[in-house]
Amino acid sequence: MIVGRPISEICRELAISAQAGHHTVLAQILRMASLEAAQSGVRHHEGDSSIQDRLVGTWDWDIANDRVYADSKFARLFGVNADLASRGTPLQDWLDAIHPDDIDDVAAAINRSLTTGQVFSREYRVVSHGDTHWVYARGKCTLDSSGKAVRFPGAIVDITREKIDDHHFSIVPT
């Protein structure tokens, strides 16, 4: 059962998966977390789980009002004040943190999701406070009856350590 599972349980699975380097399982867990966020209709309460805060960040973009509501993990990754993030800030505040080499691809994927309802699923870099982090983000627009995007909830995880480990593994002589 996906909906109704405690986010702390999902996050524990995410931690185990991330340590094992299983991107497929990571994608499934993020899919479950973003589905739960979308179906709950809850605007990112700082939950009872410190595990969630460390591992999975979540967002919910109210498209009509151009407000992205995010939890503290998401805010920290993007260098946005957590209090402001919980009250909602314009999408541009978040886009500004995306690495210049990745922004065009991310923007195109967001636009594709907005126009088609296609799942947004991307690895990209964010830069905040001088530090660069690799993230994996997954979300899906909620479309109204006319096919217009109204909400765009999702989840994000910091995969910097995986990327570093993958890089070190790839340069080890055989």
C-alpha positions as CSV (number, residue, x, y, z in Angstrom):
1,M,0.0,0.0,0.0
2,I,1.5,3.3,-1.0
3,V,-0.9,5.9,0.3
4,G,-1.2,5.9,4.0
5,R,2.3,4.6,4.7
6,P,4.1,6.7,7.2
7,I,6.7,8.9,5.6
8,S,9.2,7.8,8.2
9,E,8.8,4.2,6.9
10,I,9.3,5.4,3.3
11,C,12.4,7.4,4.4
12,R,14.0,4.4,6.1
13,E,13.6,2.5,2.9
14,L,15.1,5.4,1.0
15,A,18.2,5.4,3.4
16,I,18.7,1.7,2.9
17,S,18.3,2.0,-0.9
18,A,20.7,5.0,-1.1
19,Q,23.4,3.2,0.8
20,A,23.1,0.2,-1.5
21,G,23.1,2.5,-4.6
22,H,19.8,1.3,-6.0
23,H,18.4,4.1,-8.2
24,T,15.4,2.1,-9.2
25,V,14.3,1.6,-5.6
26,L,15.1,5.3,-5.0
27,A,12.8,6.3,-7.8
28,Q,10.0,4.1,-6.4
29,I,10.3,5.5,-2.9
30,L,10.3,9.1,-4.2
31,R,7.3,8.2,-6.4
32,M,5.5,6.9,-3.3
33,A,6.5,10.0,-1.2
34,S,5.3,12.4,-3.9
35,L,2.1,10.5,-4.4
36,E,1.4,10.6,-0.7
37,A,2.1,14.3,-0.6
38,A,-0.2,14.9,-3.6
39,Q,-3.0,12.8,-2.2
40,S,-2.9,14.0,1.3
41,G,-3.4,17.6,0.3
42,V,-1.3,18.6,3.3
43,R,1.0,21.6,2.8
44,H,4.3,20.2,4.1
45,H,3.9,20.2,7.8
46,E,7.2,19.8,9.7
47,G,6.5,16.2,10.7
48,D,7.3,14.1,13.6
49,S,10.1,12.4,11.8
50,S,13.6,13.9,11.9
51,I,14.5,11.1,9.4
52,Q,12.2,12.7,6.8
53,D,13.9,16.1,7.3
54,R,17.3,14.7,6.7
55,L,16.6,12.5,3.7
56,V,13.6,13.6,1.6
57,G,12.6,17.1,0.8
58,T,9.1,17.8,-0.5
59,W,7.5,20.6,-2.4
60,D,4.0,21.6,-3.6
61,W,3.8,24.3,-6.3
62,D,0.5,26.1,-6.4
63,I,0.8,27.0,-10.1
64,A,-2.0,29.6,-10.4
65,N,-0.6,31.6,-7.5
66,D,3.0,30.9,-8.3
67,R,3.8,29.7,-4.8
68,V,6.1,26.8,-4.0
69,Y,5.5,25.5,-0.5
70,A,8.4,23.4,0.7
71,D,9.7,21.7,3.8
72,S,13.0,22.6,5.5
73,K,15.1,19.9,3.7
74,F,14.0,21.2,0.3
75,A,14.6,24.8,1.5
76,R,18.1,24.0,2.8
77,L,19.2,22.4,-0.5
78,F,18.1,25.4,-2.4
79,G,19.4,28.0,0.1
80,V,15.9,29.4,0.8
81,N,14.8,30.4,4.3
82,A,12.7,27.6,5.8
83,D,10.1,29.9,7.2
84,L,9.6,31.6,3.8
85,A,9.5,28.2,2.1
86,S,6.7,27.0,4.4
87,R,4.7,30.1,3.6
88,G,5.3,29.8,-0.1
89,T,7.7,31.6,-2.5
90,P,7.7,32.2,-6.3
91,L,9.1,29.4,-8.4
92,Q,11.9,31.7,-9.6
93,D,13.4,31.6,-6.0
94,W,14.0,27.9,-6.5
95,L,15.1,28.0,-10.1
96,D,17.8,30.5,-9.2
97,A,19.6,27.8,-7.2
98,I,19.9,25.3,-10.1
99,H,23.3,25.0,-11.6
100,P,23.7,27.1,-14.8
101,D,24.6,24.0,-16.8
102,D,21.4,22.2,-15.7
103,I,18.8,24.9,-15.7
104,D,17.7,24.5,-19.4
105,D,17.1,20.8,-19.1
106,V,15.3,21.2,-15.8
107,A,13.1,24.0,-17.1
108,A,12.3,22.0,-20.2
109,A,11.3,19.0,-18.1
110,I,9.1,21.2,-15.9
111,N,7.4,22.7,-19.0
112,R,6.8,19.2,-20.4
113,S,5.2,18.1,-17.2
114,L,3.0,21.2,-17.1
115,T,1.8,20.8,-20.6
116,T,1.4,17.0,-20.8
117,G,1.1,15.8,-17.2
118,Q,4.2,13.7,-17.8
119,V,6.1,12.8,-14.6
120,F,9.0,15.1,-13.8
121,S,12.1,13.0,-13.0
122,R,15.6,14.5,-13.1
123,E,19.0,14.5,-11.6
124,Y,20.6,17.9,-11.5
125,R,22.8,20.2,-9.4
126,V,21.8,23.0,-7.1
127,V,24.2,25.6,-5.7
128,S,23.5,27.2,-2.4
129,H,25.8,29.1,0.0
130,G,28.7,28.2,-2.3
131,D,28.2,24.5,-2.1
132,T,27.1,22.3,-5.0
133,H,24.8,19.3,-4.4
134,W,23.5,16.7,-6.8
135,V,19.8,16.0,-6.3
136,Y,17.2,13.6,-7.7
137,A,13.7,15.1,-8.0
138,R,10.5,13.5,-8.9
139,G,7.0,15.1,-9.2
140,K,3.8,15.1,-11.2
141,C,1.4,17.8,-12.1
142,T,-2.2,17.6,-11.1
143,L,-4.3,18.6,-14.0
144,D,-7.9,20.0,-13.9
145,S,-10.7,18.7,-16.0
146,S,-9.6,20.9,-19.0
147,G,-6.0,19.6,-18.8
148,K,-4.6,22.7,-17.2
149,A,-1.9,22.1,-14.6
150,V,-3.0,23.4,-11.1
151,R,-0.6,21.8,-8.7
152,F,2.9,20.2,-8.9
153,P,3.9,18.3,-5.8
154,G,7.0,16.2,-5.6
155,A,10.0,15.0,-3.6
156,I,13.7,15.5,-3.8
157,V,16.7,13.7,-2.3
158,D,20.4,14.8,-2.1
159,I,22.4,12.2,-4.0
160,T,25.8,14.0,-3.8
161,R,27.4,11.2,-1.9
162,E,26.3,8.7,-4.4
163,K,27.7,10.8,-7.2
164,I,31.0,11.1,-5.4
165,D,31.1,7.4,-4.7
166,D,30.2,6.6,-8.4
167,H,33.0,8.9,-9.6
168,H,35.6,7.4,-7.3
169,F,34.5,3.9,-8.3
170,S,34.8,4.8,-12.0
171,I,38.4,6.0,-11.7
172,V,39.7,3.1,-9.6
173,P,42.2,1.2,-11.8
174,T,41.3,-2.4,-12.5
